[in-house]
Amino acid sequence: MDGMELRHLRYFLAIVSTKSFTRAADQLGIAQPTLSQQIRQLEGIAGAPLFDRLGRSVALTSTGEALVPHAQDTLRAADAAVQSLNESTDLLSGRMSIASFPSLGPFILPAMVKFFNRFPKVHITHQELTTFDLYKAIQSGEAELGFGVNSAIPNGITAQELFKENLVLAFGAANSLAKQTMVSAKDLAGLPFVEFGYERLTHNAINKFFERNSVTPRYCMKAPSISALLQVISATDMVGLVPESYSAMQHDKLHFHKLDRPPSRAIAMLYLAKATASVASREFRNTIATEAKLMKASKRR
């Protein structure tokens, strides 16, 4: 659309968000008549009304609804381009947001430390989210990069698989399993399990393992986090299945056993397919790729 400028799109999306010309003008810090004039210019460029005025509120017309995703993509690309230019002129600075499954801490945190040591001017925001919230954060642009399981990825999100990780059996030092040198799937029948229920895709992999071995788990508790799961296991006779990376932790109250044909999950880096990656994001992806190679090497040893 000839004549359209970025400010038109910012003003348009502010009204979409607030559903009000008055509130949008306050949010943007401009006078309402100025905002109205800019929207009339945009409607002239579009060749059709973008809003239906409903008293003090507004609703999108069909033309307005069609413009929303294009406006979001355009502004996202423009913001990323500006950030890249700013970062490039000052080595690397600015902000970056990432999100991951809670159980990926042993992988994500070392990568964050290495990245910070190389680029201390970059401010990283890290959220630990469950499956649905992780996808939502990526789709909304709240998180530039996400890290989860490479399964059931929504449309519009690109998944770059990094490595595969087995799950191992975790139990307390006082548990009778500590005396066994090997533990089979059949040994798990009837044991009191703490359920890995806060990450749906990992939980699904565990359930498929039980089904494959004709074992019905006796779930006694659903843990709200992996730290809570490990804490309960270390203090009770309960057991649980956890990512193998946690077996490297030094903990005198916990033991870990590998299983025959264990459940596994494929860890992937996730990002919005249409989004333009910032300089910081590209550098973090490189750091993550290096960390993934180290994870693969450690599993081969």
VOGU-3710 file (C-alpha; in Angstrom, 3 decimals, decimal comma):
1> mdgmelrhlr> 0,000/0,000/0,000  1,718/3,146/-1,255  2,031/5,931/1,283  1,720/3,708/4,339  4,231/4,391/7,122  5,189/2,459/10,235  3,487/4,990/12,493  0,175/4,256/10,778  0,522/0,605/11,726  1,584/1,375/15,309
11> yflaivstks> -1,409/3,662/15,780  -3,707/1,090/14,188  -2,509/-1,742/16,472  -2,763/0,499/19,547  -6,462/0,963/18,805  -6,871/-2,767/18,168  -5,285/-3,489/21,567  -7,256/-0,909/23,565  -10,503/-1,018/21,515  -10,706/2,736/21,978
21> ftraadqlgi> -9,368/5,836/20,213  -9,199/7,675/23,545  -7,226/4,983/25,386  -4,957/4,419/22,376  -4,159/8,142/22,175  -3,288/8,179/25,888  -1,111/5,114/25,478  0,706/6,636/22,499  1,057/10,048/24,116  -0,621/11,939/21,257
31> aqptlsqqir> -3,805/13,964/20,924  -6,916/12,069/19,889  -7,595/14,309/16,843  -4,073/13,530/15,604  -4,703/9,801/16,015  -8,030/10,034/14,199  -6,385/11,894/11,343  -3,667/9,242/10,993  -6,241/6,441/10,933  -8,255/8,275/8,272
41> qlegiagapl> -5,059/8,453/6,205  -4,559/4,709/6,666  -8,164/3,998/5,703  -7,663/6,120/2,610  -4,630/4,022/1,692  -6,531/0,783/2,417  -9,534/2,000/0,451  -12,003/0,900/3,124  -12,915/1,604/6,767  -10,832/-0,265/9,330
51> fdrlgrsval> -13,066/0,275/12,362  -16,751/0,438/13,152  -17,341/3,160/15,743  -19,565/1,824/18,548  -20,036/4,747/20,912  -16,867/4,977/23,013  -15,487/1,676/21,742  -14,581/0,381/18,294  -14,671/-2,953/16,479  -12,625/-4,102/13,514
61> tstgealvph> -14,194/-4,292/10,073  -13,311/-7,237/7,815  -10,619/-5,062/6,201  -9,247/-4,174/9,626  -9,129/-7,831/10,682  -7,220/-8,719/7,520  -4,682/-5,966/8,222  -3,848/-7,019/11,800  -1,444/-9,951/11,094  0,324/-8,007/8,325
71> aqdtlraada> 0,756/-4,998/10,606  2,160/-7,205/13,386  4,629/-8,931/11,043  5,773/-5,638/9,524  6,392/-3,956/12,882  8,100/-7,025/14,293  10,501/-7,102/11,328  11,125/-3,357/11,574  11,845/-3,528/15,315  14,219/-6,454/14,793
81> avqslnestd> 16,057/-4,553/12,047  16,501/-1,486/14,259  17,718/-3,638/17,150  20,211/-5,411/14,869  21,633/-2,082/13,695  21,962/-0,827/17,262  23,607/-4,041/18,413  26,047/-4,087/15,523  27,306/-0,595/16,327  28,016/-1,451/19,958
91> llsgrmsias> 29,371/-5,005/19,597  26,333/-6,646/21,173  23,860/-5,068/23,499  20,145/-4,767/24,054  17,701/-7,357/25,282  16,712/-10,910/24,426  13,894/-13,067/25,746  13,891/-16,874/25,843  11,575/-19,498/27,329  12,047/-23,193/28,046
101> fpslgpfilp> 10,552/-26,231/29,691  11,470/-26,308/33,413  13,272/-29,638/33,026  15,757/-28,180/30,525  17,641/-26,221/33,190  20,819/-28,391/33,060  21,061/-27,595/29,332  19,815/-23,993/29,091  21,547/-22,479/32,128  25,149/-23,403/31,135
111> amvkffnrfp> 24,452/-21,961/27,668  23,184/-18,729/29,232  26,319/-18,433/31,380  28,609/-18,934/28,371  26,633/-16,433/26,327  26,761/-13,834/29,097  30,523/-14,270/29,494  30,939/-13,458/25,777  28,295/-10,721/25,564  27,844/-9,148/29,011
121> kvhithqelt> 25,961/-6,148/27,579  22,979/-8,269/26,528  20,157/-8,482/29,061  18,500/-11,930/28,928  15,011/-12,615/30,221  14,398/-16,338/30,801  11,023/-17,871/31,602  10,313/-21,511/32,466  6,933/-22,399/30,970  4,687/-25,392/30,414
131> tfdlykaiqs> 3,903/-26,632/26,892  0,928/-24,407/26,020  2,406/-21,268/27,570  5,726/-21,852/25,795  4,051/-21,957/22,383  1,916/-18,931/23,267  4,993/-16,894/24,286  6,703/-17,641/20,962  3,600/-16,907/18,878  3,008/-13,575/20,618
141> geaelgfgvn> 6,647/-12,512/20,301  7,088/-12,475/24,086  9,936/-14,980/23,649  12,343/-14,784/20,709  13,520/-18,342/21,280  11,912/-21,313/22,994  13,253/-24,709/24,002  11,007/-27,733/24,364  10,181/-31,155/22,941  10,052/-31,590/19,171
151> saipngitaq> 6,479/-32,860/19,007  3,075/-31,378/18,137  4,630/-28,061/17,087  1,958/-25,481/16,115  1,867/-23,993/12,619  4,044/-20,924/12,232  6,703/-22,139/14,690  9,965/-23,578/13,362  11,508/-26,446/15,348  15,252/-27,091/15,040
161> elfkenlvla> 16,058/-30,404/16,715  19,156/-30,235/18,919  19,594/-33,664/20,548  17,709/-36,645/21,927  17,627/-37,273/25,660  16,711/-40,447/27,532  14,877/-40,456/30,832  16,259/-42,387/33,795  14,757/-43,778/36,973  15,306/-41,602/40,056
171> fgaanslakq> 14,874/-42,885/43,628  16,029/-42,148/47,144  19,243/-43,531/48,610  17,229/-45,515/51,179  15,111/-47,208/48,501  15,651/-50,963/48,078  16,292/-50,335/44,371  19,659/-48,874/45,377  20,904/-52,426/46,012  20,074/-53,561/42,461
181> tmvsakdlag> 22,688/-53,226/39,742  20,065/-53,351/36,982  16,437/-52,229/36,883  14,020/-53,441/34,200  10,636/-52,079/33,192  8,947/-54,995/34,964  10,615/-53,952/38,223  8,618/-50,720/38,051  5,206/-52,410/38,295  3,514/-51,526/41,572
191> lpfvefgyer> 6,111/-48,938/42,644  4,765/-45,619/43,966  5,489/-43,034/41,260  5,660/-39,262/41,355  4,012/-38,093/38,146  5,954/-35,874/35,710  2,759/-33,989/34,922  3,760/-30,378/34,360  5,296/-30,943/30,908  2,695/-32,707/28,798
201> lthnainkff> 4,979/-33,872/25,977  7,561/-35,385/28,352  4,743/-37,011/30,314  3,408/-38,490/27,047  6,816/-40,064/26,314  6,802/-41,652/29,778  3,297/-43,062/29,302  4,267/-44,550/25,925  7,192/-46,293/27,645  4,854/-47,843/30,202
211> ernsvtpryc> 2,412/-48,933/27,500  5,197/-50,483/25,431  6,272/-52,555/28,425  2,718/-53,404/29,589  3,298/-51,668/32,925  0,574/-49,702/34,688  2,247/-47,008/36,824  0,910/-46,430/40,337  0,919/-42,660/40,430  0,695/-41,343/43,991
221> mkapsisall> 1,445/-37,668/43,411  1,691/-35,096/40,623  4,713/-32,851/41,169  4,353/-29,124/40,380  7,999/-28,904/39,240  11,019/-31,105/38,689  12,710/-29,713/41,805  9,656/-30,734/43,851  9,679/-34,175/42,191  13,313/-34,774/43,140
231> qvisatdmvg> 12,779/-33,461/46,656  9,856/-35,834/47,267  11,752/-38,796/45,823  14,805/-38,110/47,972  12,695/-38,116/51,161  10,254/-40,994/50,451  9,993/-44,447/48,879  8,499/-42,917/45,741  10,299/-43,072/42,401  10,116/-41,070/39,182
241> lvpesysamq> 11,428/-40,781/35,663  13,561/-37,702/34,970  15,793/-36,414/32,139  19,218/-38,066/32,094  20,962/-34,692/32,455  19,815/-34,609/36,091  21,775/-37,789/36,860  24,974/-35,711/36,620  23,903/-33,772/39,708  25,790/-34,512/42,910
251> hdklhfhkld> 23,155/-35,517/45,449  23,822/-37,898/48,334  20,097/-38,616/48,785  19,351/-39,554/45,182  20,248/-42,450/42,917  19,666/-42,833/39,189  19,378/-45,999/37,103  19,349/-46,325/33,330  16,576/-48,455/31,872  16,473/-50,879/28,959
261> rppsraiaml> 14,814/-49,181/25,934  14,096/-46,076/28,025  11,602/-43,346/27,256  13,206/-40,493/25,356  12,409/-37,047/24,045  13,819/-34,912/21,234  14,863/-31,451/22,433  14,342/-28,630/19,939  14,947/-24,908/19,617  11,726/-23,128/18,654
271> ylakatasva> 11,171/-19,750/17,044  8,592/-17,915/14,988  9,090/-18,814/11,342  8,369/-15,295/10,044  10,342/-13,410/12,663  13,621/-11,680/11,793  16,306/-12,840/14,209  18,206/-10,134/16,086  22,003/-10,216/16,323  21,741/-11,389/19,938
281> srefrntiat> 19,312/-14,130/18,965  21,625/-15,407/16,220  24,586/-15,461/18,589  22,578/-17,271/21,249  21,529/-19,873/18,680  25,219/-20,488/17,955  25,908/-20,873/21,681  23,027/-23,315/22,018  24,260/-25,347/19,031  27,679/-25,682/20,690
291> eaklmkaskr> 26,093/-26,717/23,996  23,967/-29,317/22,177  27,094/-30,828/20,641  28,616/-31,114/24,109  25,453/-32,862/25,343  25,657/-35,351/22,465  29,355/-36,000/23,152  28,730/-36,607/26,858  26,056/-39,209/26,014  28,453/-41,121/23,755
301> r> 31,010/-41,487/26,545
//
